[in-house]
Amino acid sequence: MREALAFAKSLGYGIRYEWFGGSGGGSCEFNGSKWIYIDLALNAVDQCDQLIHCLRHDSQLSNVTIPAMLQRHLRPQTRHQAA
C-alpha cells in the first residue's frame, strides 16, 4: 500500500481517508486537483484494491514509469493463446 500511495502522489493525487460505510471512495478532480478517496470502512486489502483501481484508470499511466512492485497490478494483462 505504501508504494501505491507514493506512486499516486507522484501522479499528482491528494489522498483522503473518509468513512463511506463500505460503499464509497474512488478518484475525482476538483478545482484542478486530483483526489483519491479511500473508504475507512474497508479492510487494508480492500483499501489497497480501491487505490489500485483508481490508479489503473489514470490517463497518465501510459506516459510514466510504473514502479516494479506495482507493474503487475497496473499494466494491462495480455492473454497468450495456444496455437
N, C-alpha and C positions, 0 to 999 in steps of 0.2 A: 504494500500500500504506500509505503514511503516513497518508493521510486515513481509510482504513478502520480502521486501528489506533486512531486518535484517536477515531473515532466509537464503536468497540467499547468503549473505556474510558469514554466519556461515558454509555454504556448500563449501566455498572457491571461490565464484564468485566475480569478479570485475564487477561493474555496469558502463556502459557508456550510455550517452544520446546523440543521434545523430539525425540529420534531414534526414529521409528516404522518406519523402513525402507521408507517409501513406502506403508504400508498403514494408517496411523492418523491421529489428530488429530480435531478436532471440538470441540463445546461440551458442557459439563456444569455441574451445580450441585452444590457440595459444602459442607456446613455453612453454607448460606445465602449462599455466594459463588459468583458465576458465573465460569466459566473457559472460555477458548478455547485449545485445544492445537494448535499448528502444527507440522507434521512437517518437521524439518530435512532429511530425505532428499529432499524435493521441491525443484524449482527455484523461483525467485521468482514466476513467473507462477502456478504451481500452488499455492503457498502463499497467494497473494492470492485465488485462486479458492476455496480452502478457507475462508479468512476470510470472504469474501462469502457463501458458502453458509451458514455459521453465523449471520451477521447476518440473512440473508434469513428465517430461521426463528425469529427472536426475537419473543416475544409483545408487546413494547413498540413494535415498529416502526410500527404504525399510529397511535401516540399521540405520536410525536416528529417533529421537523423533520429530514428527511434532508438532509445536505449536498448541494448541487447536483452536485458531482462524482460522487457515489455514487448519485444517484437512478435513473439508467437501469439500474443493477445490482441495486437493491433494491426498486424499485416493481414491482408486477405488470404484466406486459405485457398490453396489450389488442390484440385482433386486429380489424382492420377487414375487414368482408366486403363484397364488391362487390354492388350491388343489382341 
